[in-house]
Amino acid sequence: MKIKWFLSVLLIGVLLVYFFINPANSDWAIKCPFKAITNYDCPGCGSQRAFHELLHGHFRSAFVLNPLFVVAVPFFLIFLVFQVGDLKTKYSKFYNLLFGFKSILIYLIIVLIFFVVRNTGFYTVFINSI
């Protein structure tokens, strides 16, 4: 029970930090080492800025920064509810549908495809058209 309280307080702290401090204008935000070395965007590039934009209700801006992150947020929230609420056994079929082995493989494939596509000219044209 103590771990749940700790994680809840930690989550609230992270939400407050990202709400009040814009990672785009801050030196404390973690820079992507992959991008620094290769000059290519990793699947997570832009997630911190997208998170800040989402917390302010700027969904379009967040989507432009990292569409994969914006689409993944509901899955993260559902996963968090399942973990905190101990709902895995009560709703095991739904949990396994979203977070079972096959689903995780599909998510990994989506991340890999996004990783490749976001570093192409097609992705740049797509994002600039939004």
Rosetta blueprint (number, residue, H / E / L):
1 M L
2 K H
3 I H
4 K H
5 W H
6 F H
7 L H
8 S H
9 V H
10 L H
11 L H
12 I H
13 G H
14 V H
15 L H
16 L H
17 V H
18 Y H
19 F H
20 F H
21 I L
22 N L
23 P H
24 A H
25 N H
26 S L
27 D L
28 W L
29 A L
30 I L
31 K L
32 C L
33 P H
34 F H
35 K H
36 A H
37 I H
38 T H
39 N L
40 Y L
41 D L
42 C L
43 P L
44 G L
45 C L
46 G L
47 S H
48 Q H
49 R H
50 A H
51 F H
52 H H
53 E H
54 L H
55 L H
56 H L
57 G L
58 H L
59 F H
60 R H
61 S H
62 A H
63 F H
64 V H
65 L H
66 N L
67 P H
68 L H
69 F H
70 V H
71 V H
72 A H
73 V H
74 P H
75 F H
76 F H
77 L H
78 I H
79 F H
80 L H
81 V H
82 F H
83 Q H
84 V H
85 G L
86 D L
87 L L
88 K L
89 T L
90 K L
91 Y L
92 S H
93 K H
94 F H
95 Y H
96 N H
97 L H
98 L H
99 F H
100 G L
101 F H
102 K H
103 S H
104 I H
105 L H
106 I H
107 Y H
108 L H
109 I H
110 I H
111 V H
112 L H
113 I H
114 F H
115 F H
116 V H
117 V H
118 R L
119 N L
120 T L
121 G H
122 F H
123 Y H
124 T H
125 V H
126 F H
127 I H
128 N H
129 S L
130 I L
